[in-house]
Amino acid sequence: MTKFIRALTALTVLALMSACGGGGGSAGNTNGVALFTSASDAVTVAPGSSLTFNVGGGVPGYSATSSNGAASASVSGKTLTISGNAGGKSEVVVLDAAGSKVKIAVTVGTGVDFYTNAPDKITMDIGAVSSTYKMGGGSTVYSVVSGNQQVARVTQNGSDFYITGLSAGVTTIVMTDSLGASKKSDLTIGSGIALFSTAPSSVTISIGTSSAVYSIGGGSQIYTVSSSNNAVASVGQSSNKDFVITGRAGGNAIVTVKDNSGALVNVNVVVGTNDALFSTAAAAVNLTPGGSNTYKVGGGIPVYSVGSSNNSVATATIVGNDLTIVGVGSGTSSVVVHDATNGSLTITVTVSGTVPVALFTTAASDIIVAPSTSPSFTVGGGLAPYTVSTSDASVSTASISAASLTINGLKLGSAKITVKDAAGASITINVTVSAGAVIPLFTTSPAAVTLITGTTAAYTIGGGTSPYTVTSSNTSIVTVSAAGSSYAITGGNAGNAQVVIRDVLGTSVTVAVTITAVAQTPVDVLPGDSTGAVGDTLSFKITGGTAPFTINNNNPSITTVTQSGATFTAKLLNVGVTPVSVQDAQGQIKTINVTATAANSTLRISPAVMTIGEDSNASIDLAIYGGTAPYRAFTSDLVLSSVTVTGSTLTVGLGSKGDRCVVVKDSSGTTILGGSYVITLTVIDSLGASATATFNIKDNFKGGANCS
């Protein structure tokens, strides 16, 4: 304001001077008046528009500059023009001929604070499109972004935008002008309902039966369903929004429903009988030291467990339904059996008498064990159970399973292995681990191997004395790679070569390798080994190999085989098992076992058990018998399989993974080479009856395009 008054005063002075003839266009300072402009210290100009101001004082010959492209400035005579180009801030400097300056802060914008008509909170359905919202004010280069592109997409056109809901969830829509002013709207896509399942919090089902079909909703899609113990209860799905639970074995499991935001719902599952826990053992039993008896346990809710109140008197173990009680020393103990819930029963065990046979082992008192070998011996007498220890675990270790003692040679040296029974009797075995090999050097490879150019075969080495070396007589034909007791052979150019395996003592084994340039596709049958009921007709497809194919049925009294080109059916006639072999034009043979079981009229799937190689991507058709149509199908693994029902045909296709390549592991996480990955297929009819089938995917090491 002060500057404006100063400028106004200066203009008044100029006017008076002009009226009196003063100043008269002199090139010097205008009567001592400082350079001024009628603009204030800070001005706002809209993009695409201009403002004009007067310039005076100082030494005439005025000019103006702008600090950036947001605004431009020029002087014509005594008129200053400031133009807005794009949203932003700039500094305009006005200069006279003597170098005096006047600075003006310029904001290019609307002069109105940034605003939007989008509400602070927006709720939409999945797939819905919002109204068109507008932005204004501020600096007019606007941007709009969604904080989560998977939940919602924003489409912008200048100062307008709209929102498309993509998946259930929450995110924030942020709107910003070019000066950094911002607004935001909290966006919810979906119902806003918490994750839920129609399943009750606790479900009890019998072994071999399935629950009702439960639905999933709310939360944030996508949903997953899993069982804490697939051996007790497996989960079947036909989509990610429904599931059934199938009882596999007695016990407890937790089925967890989870959405992609991490919310979860748990269902407690009990599989088993409602009968009271019982045992074939009497309430009180008598044993001698070292004596044992086995009894059956039933009722309650499996899985069962057992404990003894005094292990120095009696021990007890249970495997499945078999309870074994062993007398150890004189006295009385209580053996208590528990089921998977709160059921229990107590058996009073009295042990009296003497031990008939002293502790013994078939291992000599002094033995020699080669490195990397594990000889086994028998342990008996005394009072089971037995334990074993070693004086030097770096040289030799040992383990006992039932009455079998295994001693492992690890490195050269000596150790003492001590075997003890439950009464404290002991036997010491002096073990010397020497370099002499007890087991001759060997390899799992056949003596002659034929490979196709570019393919690889893997084998293992054993016996002899490690470490091992593996070499090729001609690396242009065969290359080898070895690690520990494993090695792989890779085919190069067509021809013949020798692969030599040697141990550290120089013992060798030679494998003759032939490399061919033309691939011979193996003949295969899908599915593989199959089981059905008498009266069923099983369908098979022949893949690979070279047509024409010849089919040999080993036992026509069990099944009748009918061939049509590369397909055939097997009509099951009588209970039993028969091998069925397929031979192609090149002499390759593939044999499968077809098993017929007794038929029943209840709902069932045929084949009830089938096996398919992991490298096959073909769809498999199964037949549904009995029950009341229409049927619904479920699979325990949507990643490796999908299921559809057409009439009474159940088709098993590929899952979301797109192939059937598997890595099979046991319950401890150890990989089982050549194992089978088990999928449970479930069919439910219109009256709620259920049937299951086992679909095995075999890890067959075939590799290739499908399982590289």
PAFIFI-335501 format. One record per residue (C-alpha): chain; x, y, z. Coordinates in nm, 2 decimals. Each point is the difference from the previous one (the first is absolute). Example, Ala and Ser with C-alpha at 12.3 -4.5 7.8 and 13.67 -1.06 7.14 Angstrom:
<recs>
   unit        X        Y        Z
      A     1.23    -0.45     0.78
      A     0.14     0.34    -0.07
</recs>
This chain:
<recs>
   unit        X        Y        Z
      A     0.00     0.00     0.00
      A     0.29     0.23     0.08
      A     0.15    -0.06    -0.34
      A    -0.34     0.08    -0.16
      A    -0.03     0.33     0.19
      A     0.36     0.08    -0.10
      A    -0.08    -0.08    -0.36
      A    -0.32     0.21     0.01
      A     0.19     0.29     0.15
      A     0.27    -0.03    -0.27
      A    -0.27     0.00    -0.27
      A    -0.15     0.32     0.15
      A     0.34     0.17     0.00
      A     0.05    -0.10    -0.36
      A    -0.33     0.14    -0.09
      A     0.07     0.33     0.16
      A     0.34     0.02    -0.16
      A    -0.15    -0.07    -0.33
      A    -0.26     0.27     0.05
      A     0.27     0.25     0.09
      A     0.23    -0.11    -0.28
      A     0.25    -0.16     0.24
      A     0.20    -0.31    -0.09
      A    -0.04     0.07    -0.37
      A     0.12    -0.35    -0.12
      A     0.35     0.03     0.17
      A     0.20    -0.33    -0.02
      A     0.09     0.05     0.37
      A    -0.18    -0.10     0.31
      A    -0.36     0.13     0.00
      A     0.04     0.28     0.25
      A     0.15    -0.24     0.25
      A    -0.31    -0.23     0.01
      A     0.10    -0.37     0.06
      A    -0.10    -0.27    -0.25
      A    -0.35    -0.12     0.08
      A    -0.30    -0.19    -0.14
      A    -0.36     0.01     0.07
      A     0.00    -0.38     0.06
      A    -0.01    -0.12     0.36
      A     0.28    -0.22     0.15
      A    -0.20    -0.32    -0.08
      A    -0.25    -0.05    -0.29
      A    -0.21    -0.29    -0.12
      A    -0.07    -0.06    -0.36
      A    -0.20    -0.27    -0.16
      A     0.16    -0.24    -0.26
      A    -0.05     0.14    -0.35
      A    -0.08     0.36     0.12
      A     0.20     0.32     0.05
      A     0.01     0.30     0.24
      A     0.15     0.35    -0.08
      A     0.15     0.25     0.23
      A     0.18     0.34    -0.02
      A     0.37     0.05     0.03
      A     0.18     0.32     0.10
      A     0.28     0.17     0.18
      A     0.35    -0.10    -0.02
      A     0.18     0.04    -0.33
      A    -0.23    -0.06    -0.30
      A     0.07    -0.29    -0.23
      A    -0.19    -0.27     0.20
      A     0.01    -0.38    -0.04
      A    -0.14    -0.30     0.18
      A     0.10    -0.37     0.05
      A    -0.17    -0.31     0.15
      A     0.19    -0.27     0.20
      A    -0.17    -0.29    -0.17
      A    -0.26    -0.10    -0.26
      A    -0.30     0.01     0.23
      A    -0.03     0.37    -0.08
      A     0.14     0.24    -0.26
      A     0.06     0.38     0.03
      A     0.07     0.29    -0.24
      A     0.01     0.38     0.00
      A    -0.12     0.23    -0.28
      A     0.07     0.36     0.07
      A    -0.13     0.04     0.35
      A    -0.24    -0.30    -0.01
      A     0.09    -0.33     0.17
      A    -0.18    -0.31    -0.11
      A     0.01    -0.33     0.20
      A    -0.15    -0.31    -0.16
      A    -0.09    -0.33     0.16
      A     0.13    -0.30    -0.20
      A    -0.04    -0.31     0.23
      A    -0.09    -0.07     0.36
      A     0.29     0.08     0.23
      A     0.19     0.29     0.16
      A     0.25     0.24    -0.15
      A     0.19     0.32     0.08
      A    -0.03     0.30    -0.24
      A     0.28     0.26     0.02
      A    -0.05     0.35    -0.15
      A     0.33     0.19    -0.08
      A     0.07     0.36    -0.11
      A     0.29     0.12    -0.22
      A     0.22     0.05     0.31
      A    -0.05    -0.36     0.13
      A    -0.25     0.08     0.28
      A    -0.24    -0.29     0.07
      A    -0.35    -0.05     0.12
      A    -0.10    -0.37     0.08
      A    -0.36    -0.14    -0.03
      A    -0.10    -0.34     0.13
      A    -0.23    -0.16    -0.26
      A    -0.24    -0.29     0.06
      A    -0.15    -0.16    -0.31
      A    -0.34    -0.15     0.09
      A    -0.36     0.06     0.03
      A     0.01     0.21     0.31
      A    -0.23    -0.25     0.16
      A     0.12    -0.28     0.24
      A     0.02    -0.35    -0.15
      A    -0.33    -0.19     0.04
      A    -0.19    -0.31    -0.12
      A    -0.36    -0.11     0.02
      A     0.10    -0.36     0.08
      A    -0.13    -0.09     0.35
      A     0.24    -0.09     0.28
      A    -0.13    -0.36     0.01
      A    -0.11    -0.21    -0.30
      A    -0.14    -0.35     0.00
      A    -0.05    -0.20    -0.32
      A    -0.07    -0.35    -0.12
      A     0.26    -0.22    -0.18
      A    -0.02     0.09    -0.37
      A    -0.20     0.32     0.05
      A     0.09     0.33    -0.15
      A    -0.04     0.32     0.21
      A    -0.14     0.34    -0.10
      A     0.23     0.24    -0.17
      A     0.17     0.23     0.26
      A     0.15     0.34    -0.07
      A     0.31     0.18     0.13
      A     0.05     0.38    -0.01
      A     0.18     0.30     0.15
      A     0.37    -0.01     0.09
      A     0.24    -0.04    -0.28
      A    -0.17    -0.16    -0.29
      A     0.21    -0.30    -0.09
      A    -0.16    -0.27     0.20
      A     0.08    -0.37     0.07
      A    -0.21    -0.28     0.16
      A     0.14    -0.34     0.13
      A    -0.13    -0.31     0.17
      A     0.20    -0.12     0.30
      A    -0.07    -0.36    -0.10
      A    -0.03    -0.07    -0.38
      A    -0.13    -0.35     0.07
      A    -0.30     0.13     0.20
      A    -0.10     0.29    -0.22
      A     0.10     0.17    -0.33
      A    -0.02     0.38    -0.06
      A    -0.07     0.14    -0.35
      A     0.08     0.38    -0.03
      A    -0.09     0.25    -0.28
      A     0.15     0.34     0.09
      A    -0.19     0.12     0.31
      A    -0.25    -0.29    -0.01
      A     0.04    -0.36     0.12
      A    -0.20    -0.31     0.08
      A     0.08    -0.32     0.20
      A    -0.05    -0.37    -0.10
      A    -0.02    -0.26     0.28
      A     0.22    -0.30    -0.07
      A     0.01    -0.22     0.31
      A    -0.12     0.00     0.36
      A     0.22     0.22     0.22
      A     0.08     0.35     0.12
      A     0.22     0.27    -0.14
      A     0.05     0.38    -0.02
      A    -0.06     0.22    -0.31
      A     0.24     0.29     0.01
      A    -0.06     0.32    -0.21
      A     0.29     0.26    -0.04
      A     0.05     0.32    -0.19
      A     0.33     0.11    -0.15
      A     0.09     0.21     0.31
      A    -0.03    -0.31     0.23
      A    -0.34     0.09     0.15
      A    -0.19    -0.33     0.05
      A    -0.33    -0.16     0.09
      A    -0.08    -0.36     0.08
      A    -0.30    -0.24     0.01
      A    -0.01    -0.32     0.19
      A    -0.13    -0.28    -0.23
      A    -0.16    -0.33     0.09
      A    -0.07    -0.26    -0.27
      A    -0.24    -0.28     0.09
      A    -0.27    -0.05     0.26
      A     0.21     0.11     0.30
      A    -0.11    -0.32     0.17
      A     0.26    -0.20     0.20
      A     0.12    -0.33    -0.14
      A    -0.24    -0.28     0.08
      A    -0.08    -0.36    -0.08
      A    -0.33    -0.18     0.02
      A     0.18    -0.29     0.18
      A    -0.07    -0.02     0.37
      A     0.30     0.06     0.24
      A     0.01    -0.38     0.07
      A    -0.07    -0.28    -0.24
      A    -0.02    -0.38     0.08
      A     0.01    -0.25    -0.28
      A     0.06    -0.37    -0.04
      A     0.30    -0.16    -0.17
      A    -0.06    -0.02    -0.38
      A    -0.29     0.25    -0.01
      A    -0.03     0.36    -0.10
      A    -0.15     0.31     0.16
      A    -0.26     0.23    -0.15
      A     0.12     0.25    -0.26
      A     0.10     0.32     0.17
      A     0.02     0.35    -0.16
      A     0.25     0.28     0.06
      A    -0.07     0.37    -0.02
      A     0.09     0.35     0.13
      A     0.36     0.10     0.07
      A     0.24     0.06    -0.29
      A     0.01    -0.24    -0.28
      A     0.18    -0.23    -0.10
      A    -0.08    -0.28     0.25
      A     0.21    -0.31     0.09
      A    -0.11    -0.30     0.21
      A     0.25    -0.24     0.16
      A     0.00    -0.28     0.25
      A     0.25    -0.03     0.29
      A     0.01    -0.38    -0.05
      A    -0.09    -0.13    -0.34
      A     0.04    -0.36     0.13
      A    -0.29     0.06     0.24
      A    -0.22     0.24    -0.20
      A     0.05     0.12    -0.36
      A    -0.17     0.30    -0.17
      A    -0.16    -0.02    -0.34
      A    -0.09     0.31    -0.22
      A    -0.18     0.05    -0.33
      A     0.08     0.38     0.03
      A     0.17     0.23     0.25
      A    -0.34     0.09     0.14
      A    -0.12    -0.34     0.13
      A     0.15    -0.31     0.16
      A    -0.08    -0.34     0.15
      A     0.18    -0.19     0.28
      A     0.07    -0.37    -0.04
      A     0.09    -0.22     0.29
      A     0.31    -0.21    -0.08
      A     0.11    -0.15     0.34
      A    -0.11     0.04     0.36
      A     0.14     0.31     0.18
      A    -0.02     0.38     0.01
      A     0.08     0.26    -0.26
      A    -0.05     0.37    -0.05
      A    -0.14     0.12    -0.33
      A     0.11     0.37    -0.07
      A    -0.18     0.23    -0.23
      A     0.22     0.30    -0.09
      A    -0.04     0.31    -0.22
      A     0.27     0.20    -0.18
      A     0.02     0.26     0.28
      A     0.10    -0.27     0.25
      A    -0.34    -0.02     0.18
      A    -0.09    -0.36     0.09
      A    -0.28    -0.22     0.13
      A     0.08    -0.33     0.17
      A    -0.23    -0.31     0.00
      A     0.08    -0.27     0.26
      A    -0.04    -0.35    -0.16
      A    -0.04    -0.32     0.19
      A     0.01    -0.32    -0.20
      A    -0.10    -0.33     0.16
      A    -0.26    -0.18     0.20
      A    -0.22     0.11     0.29
      A     0.04    -0.34     0.18
      A     0.18    -0.01     0.33
      A     0.37    -0.08     0.01
      A     0.07    -0.37     0.06
      A     0.27    -0.27     0.00
      A     0.01    -0.38    -0.03
      A     0.24     0.00     0.30
      A    -0.15    -0.08     0.34
      A    -0.01     0.27     0.26
      A     0.30    -0.17     0.17
      A     0.26    -0.21    -0.18
      A     0.30    -0.20     0.12
      A     0.34    -0.03    -0.18
      A     0.35    -0.13     0.06
      A     0.31     0.21    -0.05
      A     0.07     0.00    -0.37
      A    -0.35    -0.14    -0.08
      A    -0.25     0.19    -0.21
      A    -0.36    -0.01    -0.13
      A    -0.17     0.19    -0.28
      A    -0.36     0.12     0.03
      A    -0.25     0.19    -0.22
      A    -0.12     0.35     0.07
      A    -0.32     0.15    -0.14
      A    -0.28     0.25     0.04
      A     0.06     0.36     0.11
      A     0.16     0.24    -0.25
      A     0.32    -0.13    -0.16
      A     0.30     0.06     0.00
      A     0.09    -0.18     0.32
      A     0.30     0.05     0.23
      A     0.12    -0.19     0.31
      A     0.22     0.04     0.30
      A     0.13    -0.19     0.30
      A     0.01     0.13     0.35
      A     0.32    -0.20     0.07
      A     0.22    -0.09    -0.30
      A     0.24    -0.20     0.22
      A    -0.30    -0.24     0.06
      A    -0.18     0.01    -0.34
      A     0.02     0.18    -0.33
      A    -0.28     0.05    -0.25
      A    -0.02     0.10    -0.37
      A    -0.29     0.03    -0.23
      A     0.01    -0.01    -0.39
      A    -0.34     0.07    -0.15
      A    -0.24    -0.22     0.19
      A     0.27    -0.24     0.14
      A     0.10     0.05     0.36
      A     0.32    -0.19     0.12
      A     0.09    -0.02     0.37
      A     0.35    -0.13     0.09
      A     0.10    -0.12     0.35
      A     0.33     0.16     0.12
      A     0.05    -0.06     0.37
      A    -0.19    -0.12     0.30
      A    -0.27     0.23     0.13
      A    -0.33     0.17    -0.10
      A    -0.06     0.27    -0.26
      A    -0.31     0.17    -0.15
      A    -0.02     0.01    -0.38
      A    -0.23     0.28    -0.11
      A    -0.14     0.01    -0.36
      A    -0.12     0.34    -0.13
      A    -0.20     0.08    -0.31
      A     0.02     0.32    -0.20
      A    -0.24     0.18     0.22
      A    -0.05    -0.05     0.38
      A    -0.07    -0.37     0.00
      A     0.22    -0.24     0.20
      A     0.01    -0.34     0.15
      A     0.24    -0.15     0.26
      A     0.16    -0.35     0.01
      A     0.17    -0.12     0.32
      A     0.32    -0.20    -0.09
      A     0.17    -0.23     0.25
      A     0.34    -0.13    -0.09
      A     0.16    -0.29     0.20
      A     0.26    -0.28    -0.06
      A     0.35     0.00    -0.15
      A     0.15     0.08    -0.34
      A     0.03    -0.33    -0.20
      A     0.28     0.10    -0.25
      A     0.30     0.23     0.05
      A     0.05     0.30    -0.23
      A     0.18    -0.09    -0.32
      A     0.09     0.12    -0.35
      A     0.12    -0.18    -0.31
      A     0.28     0.26    -0.05
      A     0.34    -0.12     0.11
      A     0.18     0.17     0.28
      A     0.25     0.14    -0.25
      A    -0.11     0.09    -0.35
      A     0.13     0.19    -0.30
      A    -0.23     0.24    -0.19
      A     0.09     0.17    -0.32
      A    -0.06     0.37    -0.04
      A    -0.34     0.09    -0.14
      A    -0.14    -0.35     0.08
      A    -0.27    -0.10     0.25
      A    -0.01    -0.37     0.09
      A    -0.30    -0.12     0.21
      A    -0.02    -0.25     0.29
      A    -0.26    -0.16     0.22
      A    -0.05     0.10     0.37
      A    -0.20    -0.23     0.24
      A    -0.04    -0.13     0.35
      A     0.01     0.23     0.30
      A    -0.29     0.24     0.06
      A    -0.12     0.19    -0.30
      A     0.00     0.28    -0.11
      A     0.37     0.04    -0.09
      A     0.22     0.31    -0.03
      A     0.34     0.06    -0.16
      A     0.27     0.26     0.03
      A     0.35     0.07    -0.15
      A     0.32     0.12     0.16
      A     0.09     0.21    -0.32
      A    -0.28     0.11    -0.22
      A     0.25     0.14    -0.26
      A     0.13    -0.35    -0.06
      A    -0.31    -0.22     0.03
      A    -0.36     0.03     0.09
      A    -0.27    -0.26     0.07
      A    -0.37    -0.03     0.03
      A    -0.25    -0.27     0.11
      A    -0.34    -0.06    -0.15
      A    -0.20    -0.28     0.18
      A     0.26    -0.28     0.01
      A     0.23     0.13    -0.28
      A     0.33     0.17     0.07
      A     0.16     0.21    -0.28
      A     0.36     0.12     0.03
      A     0.11     0.28    -0.23
      A     0.37     0.05    -0.11
      A     0.07     0.37    -0.04
      A     0.38     0.06     0.00
      A     0.32    -0.20     0.07
      A     0.05    -0.06     0.37
      A    -0.14    -0.20     0.30
      A    -0.30     0.03     0.22
      A    -0.19    -0.20     0.26
      A    -0.37    -0.08    -0.06
      A    -0.20    -0.08     0.31
      A    -0.33    -0.18     0.00
      A    -0.22     0.01     0.31
      A    -0.33    -0.16     0.09
      A    -0.27     0.15     0.22
      A     0.14    -0.17     0.31
      A     0.34     0.15    -0.05
      A     0.19    -0.30    -0.14
      A     0.25     0.10    -0.26
      A     0.22    -0.13    -0.29
      A     0.30     0.19    -0.14
      A     0.10    -0.04    -0.36
      A     0.35     0.12    -0.11
      A    -0.04     0.15    -0.34
      A     0.29     0.08    -0.23
      A    -0.08     0.21    -0.31
      A     0.27    -0.10    -0.26
      A     0.07     0.09    -0.36
      A    -0.06    -0.35    -0.13
      A    -0.33    -0.01    -0.18
      A    -0.24    -0.27     0.11
      A    -0.25     0.07    -0.28
      A     0.15     0.01    -0.35
      A    -0.02     0.32    -0.20
      A    -0.33     0.02    -0.20
      A    -0.23     0.24    -0.18
      A    -0.37     0.00    -0.06
      A     0.06     0.04    -0.37
      A    -0.04    -0.30    -0.23
      A     0.32    -0.13    -0.16
      A    -0.11     0.16    -0.33
      A    -0.20     0.32    -0.03
      A    -0.16     0.15    -0.31
      A    -0.09     0.38     0.00
      A    -0.13     0.24    -0.26
      A     0.22     0.30    -0.09
      A    -0.07     0.29     0.26
      A    -0.16    -0.22     0.26
      A     0.13    -0.09     0.35
      A    -0.02    -0.30     0.22
      A     0.09     0.00     0.38
      A     0.13    -0.29     0.21
      A     0.16    -0.07     0.34
      A     0.32    -0.16     0.11
      A     0.05    -0.23     0.30
      A     0.24    -0.25     0.16
      A     0.37     0.03    -0.04
      A     0.18     0.28     0.19
      A    -0.11     0.36    -0.06
      A     0.07     0.26    -0.12
      A    -0.09    -0.10    -0.36
      A     0.11     0.15    -0.34
      A    -0.20    -0.04    -0.33
      A     0.17     0.06    -0.34
      A    -0.11    -0.03    -0.37
      A     0.23    -0.16    -0.27
      A    -0.13     0.25    -0.25
      A    -0.15     0.33     0.12
      A    -0.13     0.10    -0.35
      A    -0.23    -0.30     0.02
      A    -0.07    -0.02     0.38
      A     0.05     0.25     0.27
      A    -0.03    -0.09     0.37
      A    -0.06     0.20     0.32
      A     0.05    -0.15     0.35
      A    -0.07     0.10     0.35
      A     0.05    -0.23     0.30
      A    -0.17    -0.34    -0.08
      A    -0.20     0.14    -0.30
      A     0.09     0.06    -0.36
      A    -0.17     0.09    -0.32
      A     0.07    -0.09    -0.37
      A    -0.09     0.24    -0.27
      A    -0.01    -0.09    -0.37
      A     0.20     0.21    -0.25
      A     0.09    -0.11    -0.36
      A    -0.13    -0.34    -0.12
      A     0.25    -0.28     0.07
      A     0.14    -0.23     0.27
      A     0.20     0.08     0.31
      A     0.09    -0.15     0.34
      A    -0.08     0.15     0.34
      A     0.24    -0.12     0.27
      A    -0.08     0.02     0.37
      A     0.29    -0.03     0.25
      A     0.03    -0.01     0.37
      A     0.29     0.14     0.21
      A     0.17    -0.34     0.00
      A     0.00    -0.01    -0.38
      A    -0.27    -0.26    -0.04
      A    -0.21     0.08    -0.31
      A    -0.33    -0.08    -0.18
      A    -0.05     0.07    -0.37
      A    -0.33     0.09    -0.17
      A    -0.03    -0.02    -0.37
      A    -0.20     0.30    -0.14
      A    -0.16     0.03    -0.34
      A    -0.13     0.34    -0.12
      A    -0.26     0.00    -0.28
      A    -0.13     0.31    -0.19
      A    -0.36    -0.11    -0.04
      A    -0.25     0.00     0.28
      A    -0.22    -0.30     0.06
      A    -0.31     0.12     0.19
      A    -0.08    -0.25     0.28
      A    -0.34    -0.17    -0.02
      A    -0.22     0.07     0.30
      A    -0.36    -0.08     0.12
      A    -0.22     0.26     0.17
      A    -0.10    -0.05     0.27
      A     0.24    -0.26     0.12
      A    -0.08    -0.27     0.26
      A    -0.38     0.02     0.06
      A    -0.26    -0.15     0.24
      A    -0.37    -0.03    -0.06
      A    -0.30    -0.22     0.10
      A    -0.13    -0.30    -0.19
      A    -0.23     0.12    -0.27
      A     0.19     0.33    -0.05
      A     0.15     0.09    -0.34
      A     0.33     0.18     0.03
      A     0.13     0.22    -0.28
      A     0.37     0.05    -0.09
      A     0.20     0.20    -0.25
      A     0.33    -0.10    -0.16
      A     0.26     0.28    -0.04
      A     0.34     0.02    -0.15
      A     0.16    -0.30    -0.18
      A    -0.06    -0.09    -0.37
      A    -0.33    -0.13    -0.13
      A    -0.14    -0.25    -0.06
      A    -0.04    -0.13     0.36
      A    -0.06    -0.36     0.11
      A    -0.18    -0.06     0.33
      A     0.05    -0.32     0.21
      A    -0.24    -0.09     0.28
      A     0.16    -0.25     0.23
      A    -0.33    -0.13     0.16
      A    -0.32     0.04    -0.21
      A    -0.20    -0.15     0.28
      A     0.07     0.31     0.21
      A    -0.06     0.26    -0.27
      A    -0.09     0.03    -0.37
      A     0.21     0.25    -0.20
      A    -0.14     0.17    -0.30
      A     0.24     0.21    -0.22
      A    -0.07     0.29    -0.23
      A     0.33     0.14    -0.14
      A     0.18     0.18     0.28
      A    -0.28    -0.05     0.25
      A    -0.14    -0.31     0.18
      A    -0.25    -0.09     0.26
      A     0.01    -0.27     0.27
      A    -0.33    -0.16     0.10
      A     0.04    -0.14     0.36
      A    -0.15    -0.35     0.02
      A     0.12    -0.17     0.32
      A     0.19     0.10     0.32
      A     0.38    -0.02    -0.06
      A     0.30     0.17    -0.15
      A     0.13    -0.04    -0.36
      A     0.30     0.16    -0.18
      A    -0.09     0.18    -0.33
      A     0.29     0.08    -0.23
      A     0.03     0.23    -0.30
      A     0.27    -0.05    -0.26
      A     0.07     0.25    -0.28
      A     0.15    -0.06    -0.35
      A     0.35     0.05     0.13
      A    -0.03    -0.27     0.27
      A    -0.04     0.23     0.30
      A    -0.23    -0.14     0.27
      A    -0.20     0.17     0.27
      A    -0.18    -0.22     0.26
      A    -0.26     0.11     0.25
      A    -0.19    -0.20     0.26
      A    -0.38     0.01    -0.02
      A    -0.17    -0.10     0.33
      A    -0.37    -0.10     0.04
      A    -0.16     0.02     0.34
      A    -0.35    -0.12     0.12
      A    -0.27     0.24    -0.13
      A    -0.25     0.18     0.22
      A    -0.31     0.21    -0.07
      A     0.11     0.31     0.19
      A     0.14     0.31    -0.16
      A     0.36    -0.06    -0.12
      A     0.26     0.12    -0.25
      A     0.18    -0.24    -0.24
      A     0.29    -0.04    -0.02
      A     0.02     0.05     0.38
      A     0.38     0.01    -0.02
      A     0.21     0.11    -0.29
      A     0.35     0.11    -0.08
      A     0.13     0.25    -0.26
      A     0.35     0.12    -0.08
      A     0.09     0.36     0.09
      A     0.10     0.07    -0.37
      A    -0.35    -0.06    -0.13
      A    -0.24     0.29    -0.05
      A    -0.29    -0.20    -0.14
      A    -0.35     0.01     0.15
      A    -0.12    -0.32     0.17
      A    -0.36    -0.12     0.00
      A    -0.14    -0.20     0.29
      A    -0.35    -0.15     0.03
      A    -0.25     0.07     0.28
      A    -0.22    -0.29     0.11
      A    -0.30    -0.01     0.24
      A    -0.13     0.29     0.20
      A    -0.26     0.25    -0.13
      A     0.10     0.25    -0.28
      A     0.08     0.28    -0.04
      A     0.35    -0.03     0.14
      A     0.25     0.26     0.13
      A     0.38    -0.07    -0.01
      A     0.28     0.13     0.22
      A     0.38    -0.04     0.01
      A     0.24     0.03     0.29
      A     0.25     0.20    -0.22
      A    -0.12     0.27    -0.24
      A     0.37     0.08    -0.08
      A     0.07    -0.34    -0.16
      A    -0.35    -0.10    -0.11
      A    -0.35     0.12    -0.10
      A    -0.32    -0.20     0.00
      A    -0.32     0.03    -0.21
      A    -0.30    -0.23    -0.02
      A    -0.20    -0.07    -0.32
      A    -0.28    -0.24     0.06
      A     0.16    -0.30     0.18
      A     0.35     0.08    -0.13
      A     0.26     0.16     0.23
      A     0.28     0.17    -0.20
      A     0.33     0.09     0.18
      A     0.19     0.27    -0.18
      A     0.30     0.23     0.08
      A    -0.01     0.24     0.29
      A     0.11     0.36     0.02
      A     0.36    -0.10    -0.02
      A    -0.05    -0.11    -0.36
      A     0.19    -0.33     0.03
      A     0.03    -0.30     0.23
      A     0.37     0.03     0.09
      A     0.04    -0.11     0.37
      A     0.27    -0.01     0.27
      A    -0.11    -0.27     0.25
      A     0.09     0.05     0.37
      A    -0.07    -0.20     0.31
      A    -0.13     0.15     0.33
      A     0.34     0.11     0.10
      A     0.06     0.20    -0.32
      A     0.24    -0.26    -0.15
      A    -0.03    -0.04    -0.38
      A    -0.11    -0.35    -0.11
      A     0.15    -0.06    -0.34
      A    -0.24    -0.20    -0.22
      A    -0.28     0.05     0.25
      A    -0.37     0.07    -0.07
      A    -0.19     0.32     0.08
      A    -0.35    -0.10     0.12
      A    -0.31     0.20    -0.09
      A    -0.34    -0.09     0.13
      A    -0.30     0.04    -0.23
      A    -0.34     0.03     0.16
      A    -0.34    -0.03    -0.16
      A    -0.33     0.10     0.18
      A    -0.34    -0.10    -0.14
      A    -0.32     0.20     0.02
      A    -0.10    -0.17     0.33
      A     0.34     0.07     0.17
      A     0.16    -0.35    -0.04
      A     0.37     0.02    -0.07
      A     0.27    -0.21    -0.16
      A     0.37     0.04    -0.04
      A     0.27    -0.11    -0.24
      A     0.38     0.02     0.03
      A     0.19     0.17    -0.28
      A     0.37    -0.07     0.02
      A     0.25     0.22    -0.19
      A     0.33    -0.19    -0.04
      A     0.34     0.17     0.01
      A     0.15    -0.18    -0.29
      A     0.32     0.20    -0.06
      A    -0.10     0.04    -0.37
      A     0.08     0.38    -0.02
      A    -0.06     0.15    -0.34
      A    -0.23     0.28    -0.11
      A    -0.27    -0.08     0.26
      A     0.23    -0.07     0.30
      A     0.33     0.18    -0.06
</recs>
